[in-house]
Amino acid sequence: MDFELRQAREKLEREQRERVQRAKAKAERERRAKAEAARRRDALEASHRERRLDAARAQEEADQKMEEAMQMGKGISFSCMFEALRYDGPGDKIKLPPSSFKELSDEGALDKGPMYFKLSKVRDNVPGASHKEGTQDATCCGVLEFTAREGSAELPPHVWNNLFKSDSPDVPLIEVRYVSLPKGNYAKLKPEGVGFSDLPNHRAVLETALRNHATLSENDVVLVNYGQLQYKLRVLELKPASSVSVLETDVEVDIEGSDSVLDNEENQHVLVPLAIGKVESSIVEEGKFRYYKFSVEDNLSEKIASGRANIEVKIDTDASGGDTDIYVSRHPLVFPTQHRHEWSSHEMGSKVLILKPRDASLVSGTYSIGVYGFKGTSKYQLSVAIKDVNSQRIGEQASGTSSMDVDSVVCKNCKRHIASRTAPLHEAYCMRHNVTCMHDGCGVVLRKEEAADHVHCNKCGRAFQQREMEKHMKVFHEPLQCPCGVVLEKEDMVQHQSSTCPLRLIVCRFCGDTVHAGGEPVDVRDRLRNMCEHESVCGSRTAPCDSCGRSVMLKEMDIHVIAVHQKS
């Protein structure tokens, strides 16, 4: 009986303990659930609070950007993202889609004069990319027209190269923002290579290149074309801002010297100063040029123009199998070539070139010499000298002519005048040792052992030694292609590029710049005045007459002065 009571009591105690434990476990679970719910509630409230702060910061940044855009655009807010495309054209003017024109017109941008834009490169190809993290390089530009396809902006090479300096993404995205730029009054530029300062009046050449630009930005690279040559100048400093407008303003330009070293610029066109009377030694490789420059002062020009002295260019080449040619030109033709020069010499070995200016009034000035490696690597010594014409030689020739024996006969072989008393002896010797070249128009008397080496070109008829014929055919009769597309032989090419080639360089009589001449003008009267296409267009600009203030075309100004103001 006691045993059964003890078992029942133990069972009851055990059940009570289990109920207590279950109650404690339930209370702990409820406590934990409440704590987790509170933690989640706090996290959700913190998340909502962070989102509200982010939204507030984003709105603040948007308002700040809008305010900046309004300040930069002086009340006009225009900012769009476009796909960048390239197009070939000069200057820094881009093409935008027609929708941009409508938006800018609604903003009133057309009433504020020339439009300028700031272009920023977007690194990520995601339209929603952050402007802070997605943009890096930037530059400014003008607008040419609104004809690009929707969603794209067309960039000229100048803008493209400055915006995408290091890489060109598959889908380049740019941000185009309207800005208002101050007029520039100072610019400092620095050539990235050597040779730009050698150009005659290089500041005017730079000014001509900047006429195609609407803006300049610091750290941009400006390309300057001079004929077939291209120079790069980096913008170091601008005033009064880092990006300025260069339209209808006078800008003071300061050009720093280049840091490039001549020895490291083998492929560039560089003029090495050459003093008259001194010898310059160097080496030229086959197919390459070495350029030099020398100047003729005014005090020597009169002596040369009168014929009492000559300009003598001499080159001595080492007998090492190489051969050179020399080409000389007077500025503004800075770098003479095989088919763009005024004087040339193609003799084999050492040679002397006498410069005889075609116009006696154009003797003084700067001349360029181009030493061309025709064959192999050649070592040479180049010199320029002003040498007096030997008047004694003229007197000797005159005295020899006057003292000619009246009793003389003409040798049947060499056609020289021989004294009658010695004529039979001379003719016997002459017939035995000399032979006359029978080529039409030649008649040169040669030693019989030299006759086999005397040949004539079957195209032009010039006489040469046999070893010079190959060079003559290559230099004078090998077809050359002009950059304008015309194919001619050398002499015709020289004439073409000096008188009729539309890409020839001239100094415009109206603007004073060195520019491409262009073709023939449309106006017949301009052709009668020997104007080229550029001068015809440039001379169509008007300017006020100094006497009456009337606006007259530049090319008609001289006629206006004579016809209207001659009596006064």
C-alpha distance (Angstrom), angle and dihedral (degrees) to the residues before:
residue distance angle dihedral
M1 . . .
D2 3.78 . .
F3 3.80 89.7 .
E4 3.81 92.6 57.4
L5 3.79 92.4 47.5
R6 3.82 91.1 51.7
Q7 3.83 91.9 51.1
A8 3.81 91.6 49.1
R9 3.84 91.5 49.9
E10 3.83 92.3 48.9
K11 3.78 90.7 48.8
L12 3.79 91.1 51.4
E13 3.80 92.4 48.8
R14 3.76 91.3 48.5
E15 3.82 92.0 51.5
Q16 3.79 90.4 48.8
R17 3.82 91.5 51.9
E18 3.81 90.8 49.8
R19 3.81 91.7 50.2
V20 3.78 90.3 50.1
Q21 3.84 92.0 49.9
R22 3.81 91.6 47.8
A23 3.79 89.9 50.0
K24 3.81 91.4 49.9
A25 3.88 91.7 47.8
K26 3.81 90.7 49.7
A27 3.78 91.5 49.5
E28 3.84 90.7 49.6
R29 3.82 91.4 49.6
E30 3.78 90.9 50.1
R31 3.80 90.9 48.3
R32 3.80 91.7 50.0
A33 3.81 91.9 46.6
K34 3.79 90.7 51.9
A35 3.84 90.6 48.5
E36 3.83 91.8 49.3
A37 3.78 91.1 47.6
A38 3.79 90.5 50.2
R39 3.84 91.1 48.1
R40 3.80 91.7 49.9
R41 3.78 90.7 46.9
D42 3.80 90.9 51.4
A43 3.85 91.6 46.5
L44 3.80 91.2 49.7
E45 3.76 91.3 48.8
A46 3.83 90.0 48.3
S47 3.81 90.5 49.7
H48 3.79 91.8 49.9
R49 3.79 89.8 47.0
E50 3.86 91.2 50.8
R51 3.77 91.2 48.1
R52 3.76 90.8 51.0
L53 3.84 89.6 49.7
D54 3.84 91.7 47.7
A55 3.77 90.5 48.9
A56 3.78 89.9 49.4
R57 3.82 91.9 48.5
A58 3.81 91.3 46.9
Q59 3.77 90.7 49.8
E60 3.79 90.2 47.8
E61 3.83 91.2 50.0
A62 3.80 90.6 46.9
D63 3.79 90.9 50.0
Q64 3.81 90.2 47.3
K65 3.80 91.9 49.5
M66 3.78 90.4 47.0
E67 3.79 89.7 50.3
E68 3.82 91.0 48.1
A69 3.79 90.9 47.4
M70 3.79 90.1 49.9
Q71 3.79 90.1 49.1
M72 3.82 93.7 46.2
G73 3.79 91.1 45.5
K74 3.82 93.7 39.3
G75 3.75 93.8 -124.3
I76 3.83 98.0 -23.6
S77 3.77 119.8 106.2
F78 3.81 115.1 -165.2
S79 3.78 122.6 150.5
C80 3.80 125.1 152.6
M81 3.77 137.6 161.0
F82 3.82 117.6 -128.8
E83 3.78 139.8 174.0
A84 3.82 108.2 -108.6
L85 3.81 118.8 -126.4
R86 3.82 129.6 179.1
Y87 3.78 128.3 -123.2
D88 3.81 130.1 175.3
G89 3.76 112.6 -110.5
P90 3.82 142.0 117.3
G91 3.77 127.0 -100.2
D92 3.80 130.4 13.5
K93 3.81 104.2 -66.2
I94 3.81 116.3 125.2
K95 3.80 132.1 -159.2
L96 3.81 120.0 -121.8
P97 3.83 131.0 -170.2
P98 3.84 120.7 -94.9
S99 3.81 91.8 -109.1
S100 3.81 88.8 64.8
F101 3.80 89.7 56.2
K102 3.81 90.7 54.6
E103 3.80 92.5 47.8
L104 3.80 92.9 47.6
S105 3.79 90.6 46.0
D106 3.82 90.9 52.5
E107 3.82 88.9 50.5
G108 3.82 90.7 52.6
A109 3.83 95.9 -115.8
L110 3.81 92.1 137.1
D111 3.79 90.7 65.4
K112 3.80 93.9 56.1
G113 3.82 98.2 67.1
P114 3.82 126.3 -117.2
M115 3.80 114.2 15.6
Y116 3.80 121.1 -129.9
F117 3.79 128.2 -170.3
K118 3.78 136.4 -164.2
L119 3.81 113.5 -138.1
S120 3.80 120.2 -156.3
K121 3.78 125.0 -173.4
V122 3.81 115.1 -125.3
R123 3.80 109.7 -144.5
D124 3.81 98.2 -163.6
N125 3.79 117.7 60.1
V126 3.82 89.6 -138.7
P127 3.82 117.1 109.6
G128 3.82 91.5 -144.6
A129 3.79 94.8 52.5
S130 3.76 115.8 134.4
H131 3.78 113.3 -100.5
K132 3.78 90.7 -138.6
E133 3.78 95.9 54.5
G134 3.80 98.9 28.4
T135 3.81 103.2 54.1
Q136 3.74 132.0 67.3
D137 3.86 124.1 146.3
A138 3.79 118.3 47.5
T139 3.79 137.9 -179.6
C140 3.79 138.2 169.9
C141 3.79 130.0 -120.1
G142 3.79 145.9 162.4
V143 3.79 129.5 -116.7
L144 3.81 125.3 -106.5
E145 3.81 102.5 -175.4
F146 3.80 143.2 -30.0
T147 3.80 100.6 -114.2
A148 3.82 103.7 109.1
R149 3.79 118.9 117.8
E150 3.77 116.8 -95.2
G151 3.79 115.1 -81.6
S152 3.81 94.6 22.1
A153 3.80 139.9 84.1
E154 3.82 122.3 -154.3
L155 3.80 116.0 -138.0
P156 3.83 128.2 -162.7
P157 3.85 118.4 -131.2
H158 3.82 93.2 -97.4
V159 3.83 93.7 57.1
W160 3.81 94.1 38.3
N161 3.81 94.6 52.0
N162 3.81 93.3 47.0
L163 3.80 93.2 46.6
F164 3.81 98.3 42.6
K165 3.80 98.6 36.3
S166 3.79 99.9 155.8
D167 3.79 108.6 15.2
S168 3.78 140.1 22.2
P169 3.84 112.2 -150.1
D170 3.79 122.2 -147.1
V171 3.80 91.9 -115.1
P172 3.82 105.5 23.6
L173 3.79 112.4 -161.4
I174 3.79 122.5 -164.4
E175 3.77 135.3 -177.0
V176 3.82 113.9 -132.6
R177 3.80 114.3 -159.6
Y178 3.79 127.6 178.9
V179 3.82 112.7 -122.2
S180 3.76 137.3 174.3
L181 3.81 113.5 -129.7
P182 3.81 128.3 -162.7
K183 3.78 120.1 -124.5
G184 3.78 111.2 -95.6
N185 3.78 122.3 -122.2
Y186 3.83 102.1 174.0
A187 3.80 135.5 34.0
K188 3.80 130.7 175.6
L189 3.80 116.4 -161.2
K190 3.78 133.0 179.2
P191 3.84 126.9 -159.3
E192 3.79 113.4 -124.1
G193 3.81 91.3 -149.5
V194 3.79 138.2 30.3
G195 3.78 127.2 -96.1
F196 3.81 102.7 52.0
S197 3.81 93.1 103.9
D198 3.82 89.0 54.4
L199 3.80 90.8 68.5
P200 3.80 112.9 102.7
N201 3.79 108.7 -106.7
H202 3.79 91.2 -4.6
R203 3.80 91.6 177.0
A204 3.80 89.5 63.0
V205 3.82 89.0 48.7
L206 3.81 89.4 53.6
E207 3.79 91.0 46.7
T208 3.80 90.1 53.3
A209 3.81 90.7 51.5
L210 3.82 92.0 49.3
R211 3.79 91.6 55.0
N212 3.81 87.6 80.2
H213 3.82 90.9 54.9
A214 3.78 128.9 86.6
T215 3.82 97.2 -175.8
L216 3.78 143.6 20.1
S217 3.80 126.8 -152.9
E218 3.77 129.9 -168.6
N219 3.83 115.3 -99.1
D220 3.81 91.4 20.6
V221 3.81 119.8 131.4
V222 3.82 117.0 -130.1
L223 3.80 118.6 -155.4
V224 3.82 116.3 -142.8
N225 3.80 117.9 -167.5
Y226 3.80 121.0 -155.9
G227 3.79 109.4 178.1
Q228 3.80 106.1 -56.8
L229 3.81 92.3 -19.9
Q230 3.79 124.4 94.8
Y231 3.79 127.1 -159.9
K232 3.82 128.9 -168.5
L233 3.80 121.7 -144.1
R234 3.79 122.6 -175.1
V235 3.81 119.7 -144.6
L236 3.81 106.7 -126.2
E237 3.78 103.5 172.3
L238 3.79 138.6 7.8
K239 3.79 133.0 -173.5
P240 3.00 138.8 -115.5
A241 3.85 90.6 7.3
S242 3.80 140.1 4.8
S243 3.84 89.3 -103.5
V244 3.80 120.4 35.6
S245 3.77 141.6 171.7
V246 3.81 117.9 -111.7
L247 3.81 96.9 -170.3
E248 3.80 117.4 117.0
T249 3.79 94.8 -9.9
D250 3.80 138.7 107.5
V251 3.79 111.6 -118.5
E252 3.80 122.7 -166.8
V253 3.81 105.2 -136.6
D254 3.79 123.0 -156.2
I255 3.82 116.5 -170.8
E256 3.80 116.3 -160.8
G257 3.78 123.4 -152.3
S258 3.78 118.7 -96.0
D259 3.81 121.4 -104.4
S260 3.81 91.5 -147.3
V261 3.79 117.8 114.9
L262 3.78 119.6 -130.6
D263 3.81 93.9 -132.8
N264 3.80 90.9 56.7
E265 3.80 94.1 49.6
E266 3.77 102.0 68.9
N267 3.79 94.8 145.7
Q268 3.79 95.3 50.9
H269 3.80 127.1 93.3
V270 3.79 105.3 -113.7
L271 3.80 128.3 167.0
V272 3.81 113.5 -139.2
P273 3.83 112.0 -154.2
L274 3.82 112.3 -114.1
A275 3.80 118.9 -165.6
I276 3.80 117.4 -144.0
G277 3.78 110.5 -105.5
K278 3.81 95.4 20.2
V279 3.80 128.3 104.9
E280 3.81 122.8 -127.0
S281 3.82 119.1 -161.2
S282 3.79 124.8 -161.3
I283 3.80 146.5 132.3
V284 3.80 128.1 -107.0
E285 3.79 126.1 -166.7
E286 3.77 125.5 -138.4
G287 3.79 113.1 -78.9
K288 3.83 94.6 12.2
F289 3.80 135.6 103.5
R290 3.77 134.7 -133.3
Y291 3.80 113.6 -162.1
Y292 3.80 130.8 -153.5
K293 3.78 135.1 174.8
F294 3.79 134.2 -153.1
S295 3.79 133.8 175.0
V296 3.78 132.8 -134.9
E297 3.80 112.4 -149.3
D298 3.79 125.1 -140.5
N299 3.81 92.9 -109.3
L300 3.82 90.1 62.7
S301 3.78 98.3 39.0
E302 3.81 94.2 74.8
K303 3.79 91.6 51.8
I304 3.82 91.9 49.4
A305 3.81 93.7 44.3
S306 3.81 91.5 52.7
G307 3.81 91.2 54.0
R308 3.81 96.0 -114.6
A309 3.82 91.8 116.0
N310 3.77 138.7 23.4
I311 3.79 135.1 -148.6
E312 3.79 105.9 -121.3
V313 3.81 121.9 -165.1
K314 3.79 112.3 -167.8
I315 3.77 129.5 -174.6
D316 3.80 124.2 -175.0
T317 3.80 114.5 -161.7
D318 3.80 124.2 -162.8
A319 3.80 114.1 -116.7
S320 3.80 93.6 -116.1
G321 3.79 100.4 121.5
G322 3.80 95.8 -88.3
D323 3.79 126.3 114.7
T324 3.80 133.9 -161.3
D325 3.79 139.5 -165.0
I326 3.78 126.8 -153.8
Y327 3.79 126.9 -144.2
V328 3.80 123.8 -173.1
S329 3.78 131.0 -168.3
R330 3.76 138.0 169.3
H331 3.78 120.5 -124.4
P332 3.03 135.5 -67.0
L333 3.83 81.6 49.9
V334 3.80 93.5 69.7
F335 3.80 103.8 174.0
P336 3.83 113.6 37.6
T337 3.80 117.8 -155.5
Q338 3.79 137.0 -175.4
H339 3.79 92.1 -76.8
R340 3.81 102.8 21.8
H341 3.79 109.9 65.1
E342 3.80 143.4 92.3
W343 3.80 101.3 -133.2
S344 3.79 131.7 22.2
S345 3.79 143.0 169.7
H346 3.81 124.4 -157.5
E347 3.79 101.3 174.2
M348 3.76 115.9 135.2
G349 3.79 118.2 -106.3
S350 3.81 121.5 -3.2
K351 3.77 115.9 3.0
V352 3.80 143.4 -179.2
L353 3.80 122.3 -144.6
I354 3.81 120.7 -162.7
L355 3.81 112.6 -154.1
K356 3.79 114.3 -145.5
P357 3.81 110.7 179.4
R358 3.78 112.7 -136.2
D359 3.80 91.3 -143.2
A360 3.81 115.7 48.0
S361 3.81 90.4 -153.5
L362 3.82 92.0 58.4
V363 3.80 100.9 60.5
S364 3.79 101.2 105.2
G365 3.77 118.2 70.9
T366 3.79 140.5 68.4
Y367 3.81 122.9 -42.0
S368 3.79 129.2 -164.9
I369 3.80 126.1 -146.4
G370 3.78 121.6 -159.6
V371 3.82 116.8 -162.7
Y372 3.81 107.3 -160.6
G373 3.79 123.4 -162.5
F374 3.80 102.0 -132.8
K375 3.79 97.9 173.0
G376 3.79 131.5 10.6
T377 3.79 125.6 -30.3
S378 3.79 110.2 -45.1
K379 3.78 132.1 -163.2
Y380 3.78 112.2 -151.3
Q381 3.79 145.1 170.3
L382 3.80 116.6 -140.4
S383 3.79 127.4 -164.9
V384 3.80 139.2 166.7
A385 3.79 122.8 -152.5
I386 3.79 139.0 173.7
K387 3.79 105.6 -134.5
D388 3.79 127.9 -173.6
V389 3.77 117.3 -120.9
N390 3.82 109.5 -108.0
S391 3.80 103.6 -115.5
Q392 3.79 91.1 -179.2
R393 3.80 90.1 67.3
I394 3.79 90.0 57.5
G395 3.82 91.1 51.0
E396 3.77 92.0 48.9
Q397 3.78 90.6 51.5
A398 3.78 90.9 49.6
S399 3.77 93.7 48.3
G400 3.78 91.1 47.2
T401 3.80 90.4 52.6
S402 3.78 93.6 47.8
S403 3.76 93.3 47.6
M404 3.79 92.1 53.5
D405 3.77 110.2 133.2
V406 3.76 110.3 -106.5
D407 3.81 89.1 -149.0
S408 3.82 96.0 65.7
V409 3.78 138.2 125.5
V410 3.80 134.1 -153.5
C411 3.79 117.3 -107.1
K412 3.82 109.6 -119.2
N413 3.81 91.3 -141.3
C414 3.83 108.5 39.6
K415 3.86 97.1 19.2
R416 3.81 92.4 -131.9
H417 3.82 124.1 141.3
I418 3.80 109.1 -105.0
A419 3.80 128.9 -177.6
S420 3.77 110.7 -100.8
R421 3.76 93.7 -124.6
T422 3.80 93.0 57.9
A423 3.81 98.8 33.2
P424 3.84 97.9 101.2
L425 3.80 92.3 49.3
H426 3.81 92.1 46.4
E427 3.80 94.2 47.9
A428 3.79 91.8 49.8
Y429 3.80 91.4 51.9
C430 3.79 93.5 41.2
M431 3.83 94.5 50.6
R432 3.80 90.5 49.0
H433 3.87 97.9 48.6
N434 3.83 108.4 20.2
V435 3.80 135.1 61.3
T436 3.79 130.5 -170.9
C437 3.81 120.6 -130.4
M438 3.81 106.9 -116.4
H439 3.83 95.1 -158.5
D440 3.79 111.2 126.6
G441 3.80 109.1 -92.3
C442 3.81 96.0 4.6
G443 3.83 111.9 88.5
V444 3.81 93.6 163.9
V445 3.81 114.3 162.8
L446 3.80 111.0 -131.6
R447 3.75 137.3 179.3
K448 3.80 108.8 -103.8
E449 3.81 91.6 -118.8
E450 3.81 89.2 54.1
A451 3.80 96.5 46.7
A452 3.81 94.8 83.7
D453 3.83 90.2 56.9
H454 3.82 92.1 51.0
V455 3.84 110.8 93.1
H456 3.80 137.4 162.1
C457 3.78 128.9 -138.7
N458 3.78 109.7 -110.6
K459 3.84 90.3 -143.9
C460 3.79 105.9 45.9
G461 3.83 101.0 11.7
R462 3.80 95.9 -127.7
A463 3.80 118.0 151.7
F464 3.81 121.9 -121.6
Q465 3.71 142.9 154.3
Q466 3.77 114.4 -91.8
R467 3.83 93.4 -108.8
E468 3.81 91.5 54.3
M469 3.81 96.0 53.6
E470 3.82 96.0 82.7
K471 3.79 91.7 53.0
H472 3.79 91.8 45.2
M473 3.81 92.3 53.1
K474 3.80 92.1 48.5
V475 3.79 95.7 45.8
F476 3.80 101.8 39.3
H477 3.80 106.6 24.9
E478 3.79 105.9 32.0
P479 3.84 108.6 107.3
L480 3.79 113.8 -109.1
Q481 3.79 126.2 -161.7
C482 3.78 118.6 -138.6
P483 3.83 117.4 -143.8
C484 3.81 86.5 -115.0
G485 3.83 89.2 62.4
V486 3.83 101.7 -103.0
V487 3.83 117.2 132.4
L488 3.83 115.4 -151.1
E489 3.79 141.8 145.7
K490 3.80 119.5 -96.3
E491 3.82 102.0 -90.9
D492 3.79 92.8 43.2
M493 3.81 89.0 45.6
V494 3.82 91.7 52.8
Q495 3.80 89.6 51.3
H496 3.81 91.3 45.0
Q497 3.79 95.8 50.7
S498 3.78 93.4 45.2
S499 3.81 97.8 48.8
T500 3.82 117.0 11.4
C501 3.82 110.1 20.1
P502 3.83 110.3 113.2
L503 3.83 89.5 -144.8
R504 3.81 95.5 55.7
L505 3.80 116.1 119.5
I506 3.80 119.5 -115.9
V507 3.78 135.8 169.5
C508 3.80 105.3 -116.5
R509 3.79 112.4 -126.5
F510 3.82 90.9 -143.6
C511 3.81 108.0 39.7
G512 3.83 97.1 23.3
D513 3.81 92.9 -135.8
T514 3.80 126.8 132.2
V515 3.80 103.3 -115.2
H516 3.81 142.6 151.7
A517 3.79 109.9 -79.2
G518 3.81 97.3 -140.5
G519 3.79 124.5 -159.1
E520 3.78 130.0 -54.0
P521 3.81 116.3 -50.8
V522 3.78 119.1 -107.1
D523 3.80 93.6 -131.0
V524 3.80 111.5 82.6
R525 3.81 91.1 -149.0
D526 3.79 90.3 58.5
R527 3.80 90.3 52.1
L528 3.82 89.5 52.9
R529 3.81 88.1 53.7
N530 3.83 89.9 54.0
M531 3.79 92.4 -114.7
C532 3.76 123.2 155.4
E533 3.79 125.2 -139.7
H534 3.81 94.5 -91.9
E535 3.81 93.1 49.5
S536 3.79 90.6 48.1
V537 3.81 91.2 54.5
C538 3.81 95.5 37.6
G539 3.81 91.7 47.9
S540 3.81 90.4 54.5
R541 3.81 89.3 74.3
T542 3.79 113.8 104.7
A543 3.77 129.0 -127.6
P544 3.83 131.5 178.0
C545 3.79 116.0 -97.2
D546 3.79 112.2 -113.4
S547 3.80 91.2 -135.4
C548 3.80 105.7 41.7
G549 3.81 103.9 11.5
R550 3.79 92.3 -126.0
S551 3.82 116.6 146.6
V552 3.81 108.4 -111.2
M553 3.79 131.5 172.1
L554 3.79 111.4 -103.4
K555 3.80 92.9 -124.3
E556 3.83 90.0 52.7
M557 3.80 95.7 45.1
D558 3.82 96.3 95.8
I559 3.81 91.7 49.5
H560 3.82 90.3 47.0
V561 3.81 91.9 51.8
I562 3.81 92.5 49.0
A563 3.80 96.2 43.0
V564 3.81 99.0 41.5
H565 3.81 108.5 23.5
Q566 3.80 103.9 29.0
K567 3.81 94.7 104.2
S568 3.78 93.4 46.0
